[in-house]
């Protein structure tokens, strides 16, 4: 298997951490960022770098970057009239502007790869239209537009795709899954009758980074237990 240099922004927990472990298991070299608490997980092919997506500083990317994954995000659910305009601006800055600035930083190194891949994250709520999701849907809707625009602009050498999960058992979703009743209710909403695990989403990300996905770009990949397209 070809060894790739992969940069994961926001890899200390959740989907980013699951992806880092999978890529390391496959023999790749991973540059992983964390925001605050220094992670304790170590591996010979893993380098941790502190990075705050809200106040970005230059990242020491390797000379060639074969894959870039931007994971930072939030899940804040409440009625639209309880969000301020500052809430929308802050969320957009983290999820969209942060991704843009990171891609701009990495672009010279991505261009040196024979077949680079960029992965962003959306949400099933963009397609579904769910109540109390106005904040996240606004930012992630922009991410879907950015994904398609960059996929067109960067082709044929850099592929750009996004993954749109449904509710996944990560620290971001802790308040939505912090009791057996909540877990059961949320599982029942999905045709596959469970909520997602970080490894479910990481598996798709690893596929999109790999050589078996070299004819896939500009796509929003729904890894969501069937909730976006099935009624059962």
VENJOHU-V791238 format. One record per run of one state. SS is the DSSP state (a for helix, b for strand, c for the rest). FROM is the first residue (numbers start at 1). LEN is the number of residues. If there is no record, write none. Layout:
# VENJOHU-V791238
ss=SS from=FROM len=LEN
ss=SS from=FROM len=LEN
This chain:
# VENJOHU-V791238
ss=c from=1 len=4
ss=b from=5 len=5
ss=c from=10 len=4
ss=a from=14 len=12
ss=c from=26 len=3
ss=b from=29 len=6
ss=c from=35 len=11
ss=b from=46 len=5
ss=c from=51 len=16
ss=b from=67 len=4
ss=c from=71 len=9
ss=a from=80 len=3
ss=c from=83 len=2
ss=a from=85 len=26
ss=c from=111 len=5
ss=b from=116 len=8
ss=a from=124 len=5
ss=c from=129 len=5
ss=a from=134 len=21
ss=c from=155 len=3
ss=b from=158 len=8
ss=c from=166 len=2
ss=b from=168 len=2
ss=c from=170 len=1
ss=a from=171 len=6
ss=c from=177 len=3
ss=a from=180 len=9
ss=c from=189 len=7
ss=b from=196 len=2
ss=a from=198 len=12
ss=c from=210 len=1
ss=a from=211 len=3
ss=c from=214 len=6
ss=b from=220 len=4
ss=c from=224 len=9
